[in-house]
Amino acid sequence: MKRFDNTKPLVYLHLFKTAGSTVTHILRNWYVPEKRFVKHNVYANVATSARKETCTESTIQRLSNINIKNPVFCGHFEQSKHYSFPSQCTQFMTTLRDPFEQMVSGYYFSKTKSHSTITLKYPSVEEYVLNFPYKYNLTNTFNKELITLDNYKTIFDKYFVAIGSLKNFSKTLDVFESVLGKSKADRTLHVNKNLTPKEEYIVPEHCREEHRKKYPLEYAIYDYVNEYYQY
């Protein structure tokens, strides 16, 4: 991973069901006092939107005009297919989760949120995991350069200052604190938690195996990050 430069913008890629809301809350606590925190919202141009910020050249320039040259952007960037990161953004962070567990968690989260279009189309978690496009992942979200099985390590060294993993979330926070030079974060914090009891997350093991075969790049990235940081 690359060395963090505190004088430049930082982008936290919030991937669905990877404790991104919790990390965003921690980053907010760290950077709001410095007036650097920006909650990216892809719908900022919609009149009814509560938030009016996006990670854009114009936002960076506006902040620079008031002497904030190193904003920290956090958000669901994958919600906008045509979004591209500003040229000034060359430092990224994210948190990963086992791709299979991320899909299972996403399915039950959708059910609790009454996302009927998903639960009607995929009445069982098995159907969802195997047939719903796995699009809320790093390779669909990060588009500064195309990530492949041949270059993902090079991409990480070029753009990422840290990558966390839900395999060991406490150590993930240790890494983030060390990289960013920040104080100890609350290990008990859990924002936007799934309401479905874990014992209901029962999916046949063959689904896990099929999912890994279907998305080899995502699993290669997840395995590499866990090995790199010894999560």
C-alpha positions as protocol buffer text, in pm:
chain_id: "A"
residue {
  index: 1
  type: MET
  ca { x: 0 y: 0 z: 0 }
}
residue {
  index: 2
  type: LYS
  ca { x: 112 y: 360 z: -54 }
}
residue {
  index: 3
  type: ARG
  ca { x: 215 y: 601 z: 220 }
}
residue {
  index: 4
  type: PHE
  ca { x: -60 y: 838 z: 335 }
}
residue {
  index: 5
  type: ASP
  ca { x: -9 y: 1207 z: 255 }
}
residue {
  index: 6
  type: ASN
  ca { x: -213 y: 1417 z: 498 }
}
residue {
  index: 7
  type: THR
  ca { x: -190 y: 1724 z: 275 }
}
residue {
  index: 8
  type: LYS
  ca { x: -397 y: 1564 z: -3 }
}
residue {
  index: 9
  type: PRO
  ca { x: -761 y: 1447 z: -37 }
}
residue {
  index: 10
  type: LEU
  ca { x: -858 y: 1102 z: 92 }
}
residue {
  index: 11
  type: VAL
  ca { x: -1150 y: 889 z: -28 }
}
residue {
  index: 12
  type: TYR
  ca { x: -1313 y: 614 z: 178 }
}
residue {
  index: 13
  type: LEU
  ca { x: -1506 y: 376 z: -49 }
}
residue {
  index: 14
  type: HIS
  ca { x: -1809 y: 256 z: 147 }
}
residue {
  index: 15
  type: LEU
  ca { x: -1896 y: -87 z: 7 }
}
residue {
  index: 16
  type: PHE
  ca { x: -2232 y: -225 z: 117 }
}
residue {
  index: 17
  type: LYS
  ca { x: -2236 y: -452 z: 425 }
}
residue {
  index: 18
  type: THR
  ca { x: -1866 y: -414 z: 508 }
}
residue {
  index: 19
  type: ALA
  ca { x: -1904 y: -205 z: 828 }
}
residue {
  index: 20
  type: GLY
  ca { x: -1873 y: 104 z: 610 }
}
residue {
  index: 21
  type: SER
  ca { x: -2128 y: 298 z: 812 }
}
residue {
  index: 22
  type: THR
  ca { x: -1928 y: 234 z: 1127 }
}
residue {
  index: 23
  type: VAL
  ca { x: -1601 y: 339 z: 962 }
}
residue {
  index: 24
  type: THR
  ca { x: -1769 y: 649 z: 818 }
}
residue {
  index: 25
  type: HIS
  ca { x: -1891 y: 740 z: 1166 }
}
residue {
  index: 26
  type: ILE
  ca { x: -1536 y: 706 z: 1301 }
}
residue {
  index: 27
  type: LEU
  ca { x: -1391 y: 913 z: 1016 }
}
residue {
  index: 28
  type: ARG
  ca { x: -1658 y: 1175 z: 1080 }
}
residue {
  index: 29
  type: ASN
  ca { x: -1553 y: 1195 z: 1445 }
}
residue {
  index: 30
  type: TRP
  ca { x: -1189 y: 1230 z: 1344 }
}
residue {
  index: 31
  type: TYR
  ca { x: -1226 y: 1485 z: 1066 }
}
residue {
  index: 32
  type: VAL
  ca { x: -1535 y: 1697 z: 1137 }
}
residue {
  index: 33
  type: PRO
  ca { x: -1341 y: 1899 z: 1399 }
}
residue {
  index: 34
  type: GLU
  ca { x: -1087 y: 1979 z: 1127 }
}
residue {
  index: 35
  type: LYS
  ca { x: -1372 y: 2070 z: 887 }
}
residue {
  index: 36
  type: ARG
  ca { x: -1236 y: 1814 z: 641 }
}
residue {
  index: 37
  type: PHE
  ca { x: -1512 y: 1552 z: 645 }
}
residue {
  index: 38
  type: VAL
  ca { x: -1738 y: 1537 z: 338 }
}
residue {
  index: 39
  type: LYS
  ca { x: -2023 y: 1284 z: 306 }
}
residue {
  index: 40
  type: HIS
  ca { x: -2030 y: 1208 z: -66 }
}
residue {
  index: 41
  type: ASN
  ca { x: -2381 y: 1190 z: -208 }
}
residue {
  index: 42
  type: VAL
  ca { x: -2434 y: 1094 z: -571 }
}
residue {
  index: 43
  type: TYR
  ca { x: -2781 y: 1248 z: -560 }
}
residue {
  index: 44
  type: ALA
  ca { x: -2656 y: 1591 z: -450 }
}
residue {
  index: 45
  type: ASN
  ca { x: -2810 y: 1759 z: -753 }
}
residue {
  index: 46
  type: VAL
  ca { x: -3157 y: 1628 z: -673 }
}
residue {
  index: 47
  type: ALA
  ca { x: -3375 y: 1903 z: -526 }
}
residue {
  index: 48
  type: THR
  ca { x: -3503 y: 1685 z: -242 }
}
residue {
  index: 49
  type: SER
  ca { x: -3158 y: 1569 z: -137 }
}
residue {
  index: 50
  type: ALA
  ca { x: -3064 y: 1644 z: 223 }
}
residue {
  index: 51
  type: ARG
  ca { x: -2695 y: 1648 z: 140 }
}
residue {
  index: 52
  type: LYS
  ca { x: -2541 y: 1885 z: -112 }
}
residue {
  index: 53
  type: GLU
  ca { x: -2188 y: 1752 z: -139 }
}
residue {
  index: 54
  type: THR
  ca { x: -2019 y: 1530 z: -393 }
}
residue {
  index: 55
  type: CYS
  ca { x: -1659 y: 1427 z: -447 }
}
residue {
  index: 56
  type: THR
  ca { x: -1596 y: 1652 z: -747 }
}
residue {
  index: 57
  type: GLU
  ca { x: -1336 y: 1893 z: -881 }
}
residue {
  index: 58
  type: SER
  ca { x: -1562 y: 2185 z: -793 }
}
residue {
  index: 59
  type: THR
  ca { x: -1607 y: 2069 z: -433 }
}
residue {
  index: 60
  type: ILE
  ca { x: -1232 y: 2028 z: -392 }
}
residue {
  index: 61
  type: GLN
  ca { x: -1172 y: 2372 z: -541 }
}
residue {
  index: 62
  type: ARG
  ca { x: -1434 y: 2535 z: -319 }
}
residue {
  index: 63
  type: LEU
  ca { x: -1279 y: 2379 z: -9 }
}
residue {
  index: 64
  type: SER
  ca { x: -933 y: 2481 z: -126 }
}
residue {
  index: 65
  type: ASN
  ca { x: -1055 y: 2841 z: -150 }
}
residue {
  index: 66
  type: ILE
  ca { x: -1121 y: 2833 z: 225 }
}
residue {
  index: 67
  type: ASN
  ca { x: -785 y: 2668 z: 287 }
}
residue {
  index: 68
  type: ILE
  ca { x: -907 y: 2307 z: 317 }
}
residue {
  index: 69
  type: LYS
  ca { x: -680 y: 2130 z: 70 }
}
residue {
  index: 70
  type: ASN
  ca { x: -715 y: 1780 z: 212 }
}
residue {
  index: 71
  type: PRO
  ca { x: -1085 y: 1685 z: 243 }
}
residue {
  index: 72
  type: VAL
  ca { x: -1188 y: 1334 z: 347 }
}
residue {
  index: 73
  type: PHE
  ca { x: -1470 y: 1200 z: 129 }
}
residue {
  index: 74
  type: CYS
  ca { x: -1685 y: 903 z: 235 }
}
residue {
  index: 75
  type: GLY
  ca { x: -1971 y: 748 z: 43 }
}
residue {
  index: 76
  type: HIS
  ca { x: -2138 y: 480 z: -170 }
}
residue {
  index: 77
  type: PHE
  ca { x: -1962 y: 565 z: -495 }
}
residue {
  index: 78
  type: GLU
  ca { x: -2093 y: 255 z: -673 }
}
residue {
  index: 79
  type: GLN
  ca { x: -2444 y: 402 z: -679 }
}
residue {
  index: 80
  type: SER
  ca { x: -2347 y: 613 z: -978 }
}
residue {
  index: 81
  type: LYS
  ca { x: -2234 y: 412 z: -1280 }
}
residue {
  index: 82
  type: HIS
  ca { x: -2101 y: 716 z: -1465 }
}
residue {
  index: 83
  type: TYR
  ca { x: -1917 y: 872 z: -1174 }
}
residue {
  index: 84
  type: SER
  ca { x: -1543 y: 932 z: -1208 }
}
residue {
  index: 85
  type: PHE
  ca { x: -1309 y: 1041 z: -932 }
}
residue {
  index: 86
  type: PRO
  ca { x: -1148 y: 1386 z: -952 }
}
residue {
  index: 87
  type: SER
  ca { x: -786 y: 1393 z: -1068 }
}
residue {
  index: 88
  type: GLN
  ca { x: -680 y: 1524 z: -725 }
}
residue {
  index: 89
  type: CYS
  ca { x: -806 y: 1205 z: -558 }
}
residue {
  index: 90
  type: THR
  ca { x: -521 y: 957 z: -558 }
}
residue {
  index: 91
  type: GLN
  ca { x: -553 y: 822 z: -203 }
}
residue {
  index: 92
  type: PHE
  ca { x: -815 y: 564 z: -117 }
}
residue {
  index: 93
  type: MET
  ca { x: -929 y: 343 z: 169 }
}
residue {
  index: 94
  type: THR
  ca { x: -1197 y: 78 z: 194 }
}
residue {
  index: 95
  type: THR
  ca { x: -1313 y: -218 z: 401 }
}
residue {
  index: 96
  type: LEU
  ca { x: -1371 y: -562 z: 253 }
}
residue {
  index: 97
  type: ARG
  ca { x: -1572 y: -863 z: 359 }
}
residue {
  index: 98
  type: ASP
  ca { x: -1576 y: -1223 z: 244 }
}
residue {
  index: 99
  type: PRO
  ca { x: -1770 y: -1184 z: -85 }
}
residue {
  index: 100
  type: PHE
  ca { x: -2006 y: -1469 z: -6 }
}
residue {
  index: 101
  type: GLU
  ca { x: -2084 y: -1340 z: 344 }
}
residue {
  index: 102
  type: GLN
  ca { x: -2129 y: -991 z: 202 }
}
residue {
  index: 103
  type: MET
  ca { x: -2393 y: -1119 z: -40 }
}
residue {
  index: 104
  type: VAL
  ca { x: -2576 y: -1318 z: 229 }
}
residue {
  index: 105
  type: SER
  ca { x: -2574 y: -1021 z: 465 }
}
residue {
  index: 106
  type: GLY
  ca { x: -2696 y: -795 z: 186 }
}
residue {
  index: 107
  type: TYR
  ca { x: -2989 y: -1024 z: 114 }
}
residue {
  index: 108
  type: TYR
  ca { x: -3114 y: -1027 z: 473 }
}
residue {
  index: 109
  type: PHE
  ca { x: -3051 y: -656 z: 508 }
}
residue {
  index: 110
  type: SER
  ca { x: -3268 y: -598 z: 201 }
}
residue {
  index: 111
  type: LYS
  ca { x: -3544 y: -808 z: 355 }
}
residue {
  index: 112
  type: THR
  ca { x: -3546 y: -606 z: 676 }
}
residue {
  index: 113
  type: LYS
  ca { x: -3556 y: -286 z: 473 }
}
residue {
  index: 114
  type: SER
  ca { x: -3849 y: -418 z: 269 }
}
residue {
  index: 115
  type: HIS
  ca { x: -3667 y: -395 z: -63 }
}
residue {
  index: 116
  type: SER
  ca { x: -3944 y: -592 z: -230 }
}
residue {
  index: 117
  type: THR
  ca { x: -3796 y: -584 z: -581 }
}
residue {
  index: 118
  type: ILE
  ca { x: -3504 y: -796 z: -461 }
}
residue {
  index: 119
  type: THR
  ca { x: -3692 y: -1032 z: -232 }
}
residue {
  index: 120
  type: LEU
  ca { x: -3970 y: -1090 z: -485 }
}
residue {
  index: 121
  type: LYS
  ca { x: -3724 y: -1165 z: -765 }
}
residue {
  index: 122
  type: TYR
  ca { x: -3505 y: -1381 z: -541 }
}
residue {
  index: 123
  type: PRO
  ca { x: -3735 y: -1555 z: -286 }
}
residue {
  index: 124
  type: SER
  ca { x: -3445 y: -1750 z: -135 }
}
residue {
  index: 125
  type: VAL
  ca { x: -3098 y: -1645 z: -27 }
}
residue {
  index: 126
  type: GLU
  ca { x: -2949 y: -1923 z: -240 }
}
residue {
  index: 127
  type: GLU
  ca { x: -3106 y: -1781 z: -556 }
}
residue {
  index: 128
  type: TYR
  ca { x: -2989 y: -1432 z: -464 }
}
residue {
  index: 129
  type: VAL
  ca { x: -2627 y: -1528 z: -395 }
}
residue {
  index: 130
  type: LEU
  ca { x: -2590 y: -1728 z: -715 }
}
residue {
  index: 131
  type: ASN
  ca { x: -2790 y: -1509 z: -955 }
}
residue {
  index: 132
  type: PHE
  ca { x: -2788 y: -1147 z: -839 }
}
residue {
  index: 133
  type: PRO
  ca { x: -2493 y: -961 z: -997 }
}
residue {
  index: 134
  type: TYR
  ca { x: -2221 y: -908 z: -737 }
}
residue {
  index: 135
  type: LYS
  ca { x: -2184 y: -538 z: -815 }
}
residue {
  index: 136
  type: TYR
  ca { x: -2130 y: -374 z: -475 }
}
residue {
  index: 137
  type: ASN
  ca { x: -1767 y: -475 z: -476 }
}
residue {
  index: 138
  type: LEU
  ca { x: -1433 y: -297 z: -502 }
}
residue {
  index: 139
  type: THR
  ca { x: -1371 y: -360 z: -872 }
}
residue {
  index: 140
  type: ASN
  ca { x: -1704 y: -204 z: -970 }
}
residue {
  index: 141
  type: THR
  ca { x: -1661 y: 91 z: -734 }
}
residue {
  index: 142
  type: PHE
  ca { x: -1300 y: 195 z: -793 }
}
residue {
  index: 143
  type: ASN
  ca { x: -1265 y: 319 z: -1151 }
}
residue {
  index: 144
  type: LYS
  ca { x: -942 y: 519 z: -1157 }
}
residue {
  index: 145
  type: GLU
  ca { x: -798 y: 220 z: -1341 }
}
residue {
  index: 146
  type: LEU
  ca { x: -938 y: -118 z: -1435 }
}
residue {
  index: 147
  type: ILE
  ca { x: -854 y: -379 z: -1171 }
}
residue {
  index: 148
  type: THR
  ca { x: -763 y: -725 z: -1301 }
}
residue {
  index: 149
  type: LEU
  ca { x: -616 y: -1047 z: -1166 }
}
residue {
  index: 150
  type: ASP
  ca { x: -283 y: -939 z: -1316 }
}
residue {
  index: 151
  type: ASN
  ca { x: -260 y: -586 z: -1170 }
}
residue {
  index: 152
  type: TYR
  ca { x: -460 y: -560 z: -847 }
}
residue {
  index: 153
  type: LYS
  ca { x: -150 y: -557 z: -624 }
}
residue {
  index: 154
  type: THR
  ca { x: 2 y: -281 z: -837 }
}
residue {
  index: 155
  type: ILE
  ca { x: -323 y: -83 z: -816 }
}
residue {
  index: 156
  type: PHE
  ca { x: -321 y: -109 z: -437 }
}
residue {
  index: 157
  type: ASP
  ca { x: 38 y: 14 z: -416 }
}
residue {
  index: 158
  type: LYS
  ca { x: -46 y: 304 z: -644 }
}
residue {
  index: 159
  type: TYR
  ca { x: -373 y: 425 z: -491 }
}
residue {
  index: 160
  type: PHE
  ca { x: -459 y: 267 z: -155 }
}
residue {
  index: 161
  type: VAL
  ca { x: -322 y: 380 z: 181 }
}
residue {
  index: 162
  type: ALA
  ca { x: -509 y: 109 z: 374 }
}
residue {
  index: 163
  type: ILE
  ca { x: -766 y: -167 z: 321 }
}
residue {
  index: 164
  type: GLY
  ca { x: -957 y: -318 z: 612 }
}
residue {
  index: 165
  type: SER
  ca { x: -1129 y: -653 z: 649 }
}
residue {
  index: 166
  type: LEU
  ca { x: -1423 y: -772 z: 854 }
}
residue {
  index: 167
  type: LYS
  ca { x: -1225 y: -1088 z: 921 }
}
residue {
  index: 168
  type: ASN
  ca { x: -1062 y: -886 z: 1201 }
}
residue {
  index: 169
  type: PHE
  ca { x: -1236 y: -551 z: 1242 }
}
residue {
  index: 170
  type: SER
  ca { x: -1050 y: -453 z: 1558 }
}
residue {
  index: 171
  type: LYS
  ca { x: -715 y: -492 z: 1380 }
}
residue {
  index: 172
  type: THR
  ca { x: -862 y: -306 z: 1082 }
}
residue {
  index: 173
  type: LEU
  ca { x: -918 y: -8 z: 1308 }
}
residue {
  index: 174
  type: ASP
  ca { x: -562 y: -48 z: 1439 }
}
residue {
  index: 175
  type: VAL
  ca { x: -438 y: -21 z: 1080 }
}
residue {
  index: 176
  type: PHE
  ca { x: -655 y: 282 z: 1002 }
}
residue {
  index: 177
  type: GLU
  ca { x: -545 y: 459 z: 1320 }
}
residue {
  index: 178
  type: SER
  ca { x: -179 y: 393 z: 1247 }
}
residue {
  index: 179
  type: VAL
  ca { x: -196 y: 495 z: 881 }
}
residue {
  index: 180
  type: LEU
  ca { x: -394 y: 815 z: 946 }
}
residue {
  index: 181
  type: GLY
  ca { x: -219 y: 900 z: 1273 }
}
residue {
  index: 182
  type: LYS
  ca { x: -546 y: 915 z: 1465 }
}
residue {
  index: 183
  type: SER
  ca { x: -659 y: 835 z: 1818 }
}
residue {
  index: 184
  type: LYS
  ca { x: -813 y: 507 z: 1932 }
}
residue {
  index: 185
  type: ALA
  ca { x: -1156 y: 444 z: 1779 }
}
residue {
  index: 186
  type: ASP
  ca { x: -1451 y: 294 z: 1965 }
}
residue {
  index: 187
  type: ARG
  ca { x: -1435 y: -85 z: 1917 }
}
residue {
  index: 188
  type: THR
  ca { x: -1792 y: -132 z: 2041 }
}
residue {
  index: 189
  type: LEU
  ca { x: -1947 y: 97 z: 1779 }
}
residue {
  index: 190
  type: HIS
  ca { x: -2171 y: -82 z: 1528 }
}
residue {
  index: 191
  type: VAL
  ca { x: -2376 y: 141 z: 1298 }
}
residue {
  index: 192
  type: ASN
  ca { x: -2651 y: 15 z: 1061 }
}
residue {
  index: 193
  type: LYS
  ca { x: -2642 y: -338 z: 1196 }
}
residue {
  index: 194
  type: ASN
  ca { x: -2846 y: -616 z: 1035 }
}
residue {
  index: 195
  type: LEU
  ca { x: -3155 y: -698 z: 1241 }
}
residue {
  index: 196
  type: THR
  ca { x: -3180 y: -1058 z: 1122 }
}
residue {
  index: 197
  type: PRO
  ca { x: -3044 y: -1308 z: 1378 }
}
residue {
  index: 198
  type: LYS
  ca { x: -2719 y: -1470 z: 1260 }
}
residue {
  index: 199
  type: GLU
  ca { x: -2864 y: -1819 z: 1304 }
}
residue {
  index: 200
  type: GLU
  ca { x: -3094 y: -1750 z: 1010 }
}
residue {
  index: 201
  type: TYR
  ca { x: -2797 y: -1702 z: 777 }
}
residue {
  index: 202
  type: ILE
  ca { x: -2808 y: -2064 z: 663 }
}
residue {
  index: 203
  type: VAL
  ca { x: -2690 y: -2117 z: 305 }
}
residue {
  index: 204
  type: PRO
  ca { x: -2579 y: -2449 z: 152 }
}
residue {
  index: 205
  type: GLU
  ca { x: -2200 y: -2470 z: 137 }
}
residue {
  index: 206
  type: HIS
  ca { x: -2201 y: -2546 z: -236 }
}
residue {
  index: 207
  type: CYS
  ca { x: -2328 y: -2191 z: -292 }
}
residue {
  index: 208
  type: ARG
  ca { x: -2009 y: -2055 z: -137 }
}
residue {
  index: 209
  type: GLU
  ca { x: -1797 y: -2271 z: -367 }
}
residue {
  index: 210
  type: GLU
  ca { x: -1995 y: -2168 z: -676 }
}
residue {
  index: 211
  type: HIS
  ca { x: -1975 y: -1801 z: -580 }
}
residue {
  index: 212
  type: ARG
  ca { x: -1595 y: -1819 z: -546 }
}
residue {
  index: 213
  type: LYS
  ca { x: -1567 y: -1977 z: -891 }
}
residue {
  index: 214
  type: LYS
  ca { x: -1790 y: -1705 z: -1036 }
}
residue {
  index: 215
  type: TYR
  ca { x: -1588 y: -1412 z: -892 }
}
residue {
  index: 216
  type: PRO
  ca { x: -1221 y: -1518 z: -873 }
}
residue {
  index: 217
  type: LEU
  ca { x: -1088 y: -1160 z: -876 }
}
residue {
  index: 218
  type: GLU
  ca { x: -1292 y: -1050 z: -575 }
}
residue {
  index: 219
  type: TYR
  ca { x: -1177 y: -1351 z: -373 }
}
residue {
  index: 220
  type: ALA
  ca { x: -816 y: -1304 z: -481 }
}
residue {
  index: 221
  type: ILE
  ca { x: -832 y: -944 z: -355 }
}
residue {
  index: 222
  type: TYR
  ca { x: -998 y: -1042 z: -28 }
}
residue {
  index: 223
  type: ASP
  ca { x: -748 y: -1321 z: 38 }
}
residue {
  index: 224
  type: TYR
  ca { x: -453 y: -1097 z: -48 }
}
residue {
  index: 225
  type: VAL
  ca { x: -563 y: -816 z: 184 }
}
residue {
  index: 226
  type: ASN
  ca { x: -608 y: -1060 z: 474 }
}
residue {
  index: 227
  type: GLU
  ca { x: -262 y: -1203 z: 410 }
}
residue {
  index: 228
  type: TYR
  ca { x: -100 y: -860 z: 361 }
}
residue {
  index: 229
  type: TYR
  ca { x: -220 y: -726 z: 698 }
}
residue {
  index: 230
  type: GLN
  ca { x: -233 y: -1065 z: 874 }
}
residue {
  index: 231
  type: TYR
  ca { x: -603 y: -1015 z: 952 }
}
